[in-house]
Amino acid sequence: MASASIPLHIAGSGQPLRLTRITAGRKLTRRLTELGLTPGVHIEILHDHGGPLVLAVRDSRLALGRSIASKILVEVA
């Protein structure tokens, strides 16, 4: 049984996540895709202490603000 998708900013640090969907406008979705955030990609939240989230995506590190992170839906991998 697949787990329910939740917004990225709610997911906990240190657990393996899989991106299920981006619920943003066309421009932001395109930019996030260019950064490697595509459906099915594995993500890990490295830093979540009140400011921007620092993520491990593929072989990169990304910092995303919480408003953008709320548009990215993930599930526990």
N, C-alpha and C positions, 0 to 999 in steps of 0.2 A: 504494500500500500504506500503510495507516495504521500509525503508530508505536505501540508498546506504552505503556500507561498506567503511570505511575510516581507514587509519593507526592510531593506538592508540596514537602516539605522536602528532597527529594533533587535536585530540578530546579535547574539553574543560574540565576544571576542574569542579567538582561538579555536572555533569549531569550523570544520570544513563546510563550505556553502556552495551551492550551484545556482547560477543566475537562471531564472525562469522567464523573466519578462521585464522590459523597460516600459514604463507608462508615462513617457514624456512626449513632448512635441517632436516634430520631425528634425529640427536643427539639433536639439540636445541629444536625441537618440542617435543621430548620425555621429556627433562628436564622441559620445560614449563608446560607440562601435569602433571608431577610429582608435580609441585608447585600449581596445581589446576586450571591452565588456560586451560579449555576445552571448545569446542564449546557450546554456549548457556549460559555459566556462566555470571553472572552479575558482572560488574567491575565499580569502581568509582575512578577517579583520585583525590587523596587527595592533592598532591603537584606537581606543575609544574612551577618551577621558573628557568628554564635554565639548570639545572643539570639532574640527574636521575629522572624519574617519580616515585612517591610513590603512590601505588595503594591499594585499599581495594578490596580483592577478597575472597569470602566466609567469614570466620571469621579471616582472616589473613591480614597482611600488607606486601607488596612486593615492593622492589625498583628495577626498571629496567632501564638500559641505553637506550638512545634514539635510538641507532642502532637496538637493540632488539625490542623495542616498535614499530619500523617502520615495523616489520614483522608480527605484530599482527593486524588483521583487526577487527573492531568493528562497531556496528551501535547503534544509540540512542535507548534506550529501551523504 
